[in-house]
Amino acid sequence: MTNATQPPKRKGGRPSLSEVAKIDARILVAATALFLEHGVDGTTFEAIANKANVSKPTLYARYSTKSDLFEAMIRANVTSAMASTADLSEGLSTEDTLRLVGQKMIREATKPVPLGLMRLYITEAPRHGVLIREVDYIGREAAVAMISEALVPTLNSDAIHHARLIADKFIDMVFIPYLMRMLLGDTKSSLDQRVDDTMSCLKALQLIN
């Protein structure tokens, strides 16, 4: 007897939405890996299709050029790059919260893949300058929002404005300089010392107690 509740097997045709999402994800993962290893010019659509285990027509149906795929790859990685603040303990001071969130954000940004992508962005800036500037703005705004969200509960009056001001200063004084040192291959720079110096400066500016 046939089980009437059993769903019918797919007989070809269009893939389901979940299957499409999995294909899209495989393509972007494959493109990221190959662009990092060989650069954009050194990577072919055939290599990306092979690594993603899709056909070339499937790849071309989504991205007509490598520039289109490069843009999609950048946007996907920027969207997923922000560290979570969900595991922060409650009741921390503004200084302790900033220290924990800031260091977590920096450590995520300086892992091999994000750092490699930043080098790739710099290499591709002459051809994709508008995109790189846009992504830089999106990334900065996401970082400011993440830090601000964590700081607001530790502040009193005018919390949002105050939190964003602290976040901006932290990014300019710690995140960007430290990231640049790492991009230049300096693995000995002390993150803790830079954070400590910045905390002293923020206290002097009366931005944190």
Secondary structure as a PSIPRED ss2 file (coil, helix, strand):
# PSIPRED VFORMAT (PSIPRED V4.0)

   1 M C   1.000  0.000  0.000
   2 T C   1.000  0.000  0.000
   3 N C   1.000  0.000  0.000
   4 A C   1.000  0.000  0.000
   5 T C   1.000  0.000  0.000
   6 Q C   1.000  0.000  0.000
   7 P C   1.000  0.000  0.000
   8 P C   1.000  0.000  0.000
   9 K C   1.000  0.000  0.000
  10 R C   1.000  0.000  0.000
  11 K C   1.000  0.000  0.000
  12 G C   1.000  0.000  0.000
  13 G C   1.000  0.000  0.000
  14 R C   1.000  0.000  0.000
  15 P C   1.000  0.000  0.000
  16 S C   1.000  0.000  0.000
  17 L H   0.000  1.000  0.000
  18 S H   0.000  1.000  0.000
  19 E H   0.000  1.000  0.000
  20 V H   0.000  1.000  0.000
  21 A H   0.000  1.000  0.000
  22 K H   0.000  1.000  0.000
  23 I H   0.000  1.000  0.000
  24 D H   0.000  1.000  0.000
  25 A H   0.000  1.000  0.000
  26 R H   0.000  1.000  0.000
  27 I H   0.000  1.000  0.000
  28 L H   0.000  1.000  0.000
  29 V H   0.000  1.000  0.000
  30 A H   0.000  1.000  0.000
  31 A H   0.000  1.000  0.000
  32 T H   0.000  1.000  0.000
  33 A H   0.000  1.000  0.000
  34 L H   0.000  1.000  0.000
  35 F H   0.000  1.000  0.000
  36 L H   0.000  1.000  0.000
  37 E H   0.000  1.000  0.000
  38 H H   0.000  1.000  0.000
  39 G C   1.000  0.000  0.000
  40 V C   1.000  0.000  0.000
  41 D C   1.000  0.000  0.000
  42 G C   1.000  0.000  0.000
  43 T C   1.000  0.000  0.000
  44 T C   1.000  0.000  0.000
  45 F H   0.000  1.000  0.000
  46 E H   0.000  1.000  0.000
  47 A H   0.000  1.000  0.000
  48 I H   0.000  1.000  0.000
  49 A H   0.000  1.000  0.000
  50 N H   0.000  1.000  0.000
  51 K H   0.000  1.000  0.000
  52 A H   0.000  1.000  0.000
  53 N C   1.000  0.000  0.000
  54 V C   1.000  0.000  0.000
  55 S C   1.000  0.000  0.000
  56 K H   0.000  1.000  0.000
  57 P H   0.000  1.000  0.000
  58 T H   0.000  1.000  0.000
  59 L H   0.000  1.000  0.000
  60 Y H   0.000  1.000  0.000
  61 A H   0.000  1.000  0.000
  62 R H   0.000  1.000  0.000
  63 Y C   1.000  0.000  0.000
  64 S C   1.000  0.000  0.000
  65 T C   1.000  0.000  0.000
  66 K H   0.000  1.000  0.000
  67 S H   0.000  1.000  0.000
  68 D H   0.000  1.000  0.000
  69 L H   0.000  1.000  0.000
  70 F H   0.000  1.000  0.000
  71 E H   0.000  1.000  0.000
  72 A H   0.000  1.000  0.000
  73 M H   0.000  1.000  0.000
  74 I H   0.000  1.000  0.000
  75 R H   0.000  1.000  0.000
  76 A H   0.000  1.000  0.000
  77 N H   0.000  1.000  0.000
  78 V H   0.000  1.000  0.000
  79 T H   0.000  1.000  0.000
  80 S C   1.000  0.000  0.000
  81 A C   1.000  0.000  0.000
  82 M C   1.000  0.000  0.000
  83 A C   1.000  0.000  0.000
  84 S C   1.000  0.000  0.000
  85 T C   1.000  0.000  0.000
  86 A C   1.000  0.000  0.000
  87 D C   1.000  0.000  0.000
  88 L C   1.000  0.000  0.000
  89 S C   1.000  0.000  0.000
  90 E C   1.000  0.000  0.000
  91 G C   1.000  0.000  0.000
  92 L C   1.000  0.000  0.000
  93 S C   1.000  0.000  0.000
  94 T H   0.000  1.000  0.000
  95 E H   0.000  1.000  0.000
  96 D H   0.000  1.000  0.000
  97 T H   0.000  1.000  0.000
  98 L H   0.000  1.000  0.000
  99 R H   0.000  1.000  0.000
 100 L H   0.000  1.000  0.000
 101 V H   0.000  1.000  0.000
 102 G H   0.000  1.000  0.000
 103 Q H   0.000  1.000  0.000
 104 K H   0.000  1.000  0.000
 105 M H   0.000  1.000  0.000
 106 I H   0.000  1.000  0.000
 107 R H   0.000  1.000  0.000
 108 E H   0.000  1.000  0.000
 109 A H   0.000  1.000  0.000
 110 T C   1.000  0.000  0.000
 111 K C   1.000  0.000  0.000
 112 P H   0.000  1.000  0.000
 113 V H   0.000  1.000  0.000
 114 P H   0.000  1.000  0.000
 115 L H   0.000  1.000  0.000
 116 G H   0.000  1.000  0.000
 117 L H   0.000  1.000  0.000
 118 M H   0.000  1.000  0.000
 119 R H   0.000  1.000  0.000
 120 L H   0.000  1.000  0.000
 121 Y H   0.000  1.000  0.000
 122 I H   0.000  1.000  0.000
 123 T H   0.000  1.000  0.000
 124 E H   0.000  1.000  0.000
 125 A C   1.000  0.000  0.000
 126 P C   1.000  0.000  0.000
 127 R C   1.000  0.000  0.000
 128 H C   1.000  0.000  0.000
 129 G H   0.000  1.000  0.000
 130 V H   0.000  1.000  0.000
 131 L H   0.000  1.000  0.000
 132 I H   0.000  1.000  0.000
 133 R H   0.000  1.000  0.000
 134 E H   0.000  1.000  0.000
 135 V H   0.000  1.000  0.000
 136 D H   0.000  1.000  0.000
 137 Y H   0.000  1.000  0.000
 138 I H   0.000  1.000  0.000
 139 G H   0.000  1.000  0.000
 140 R H   0.000  1.000  0.000
 141 E H   0.000  1.000  0.000
 142 A H   0.000  1.000  0.000
 143 A H   0.000  1.000  0.000
 144 V H   0.000  1.000  0.000
 145 A H   0.000  1.000  0.000
 146 M H   0.000  1.000  0.000
 147 I H   0.000  1.000  0.000
 148 S H   0.000  1.000  0.000
 149 E H   0.000  1.000  0.000
 150 A H   0.000  1.000  0.000
 151 L H   0.000  1.000  0.000
 152 V H   0.000  1.000  0.000
 153 P H   0.000  1.000  0.000
 154 T H   0.000  1.000  0.000
 155 L C   1.000  0.000  0.000
 156 N C   1.000  0.000  0.000
 157 S C   1.000  0.000  0.000
 158 D C   1.000  0.000  0.000
 159 A H   0.000  1.000  0.000
 160 I H   0.000  1.000  0.000
 161 H H   0.000  1.000  0.000
 162 H H   0.000  1.000  0.000
 163 A H   0.000  1.000  0.000
 164 R H   0.000  1.000  0.000
 165 L H   0.000  1.000  0.000
 166 I H   0.000  1.000  0.000
 167 A H   0.000  1.000  0.000
 168 D H   0.000  1.000  0.000
 169 K H   0.000  1.000  0.000
 170 F H   0.000  1.000  0.000
 171 I H   0.000  1.000  0.000
 172 D H   0.000  1.000  0.000
 173 M H   0.000  1.000  0.000
 174 V H   0.000  1.000  0.000
 175 F H   0.000  1.000  0.000
 176 I H   0.000  1.000  0.000
 177 P H   0.000  1.000  0.000
 178 Y H   0.000  1.000  0.000
 179 L H   0.000  1.000  0.000
 180 M H   0.000  1.000  0.000
 181 R H   0.000  1.000  0.000
 182 M H   0.000  1.000  0.000
 183 L H   0.000  1.000  0.000
 184 L C   1.000  0.000  0.000
 185 G C   1.000  0.000  0.000
 186 D C   1.000  0.000  0.000
 187 T C   1.000  0.000  0.000
 188 K C   1.000  0.000  0.000
 189 S C   1.000  0.000  0.000
 190 S C   1.000  0.000  0.000
 191 L H   0.000  1.000  0.000
 192 D H   0.000  1.000  0.000
 193 Q H   0.000  1.000  0.000
 194 R H   0.000  1.000  0.000
 195 V H   0.000  1.000  0.000
 196 D H   0.000  1.000  0.000
 197 D H   0.000  1.000  0.000
 198 T H   0.000  1.000  0.000
 199 M H   0.000  1.000  0.000
 200 S H   0.000  1.000  0.000
 201 C H   0.000  1.000  0.000
 202 L H   0.000  1.000  0.000
 203 K H   0.000  1.000  0.000
 204 A H   0.000  1.000  0.000
 205 L C   1.000  0.000  0.000
 206 Q C   1.000  0.000  0.000
 207 L C   1.000  0.000  0.000
 208 I C   1.000  0.000  0.000
 209 N C   1.000  0.000  0.000
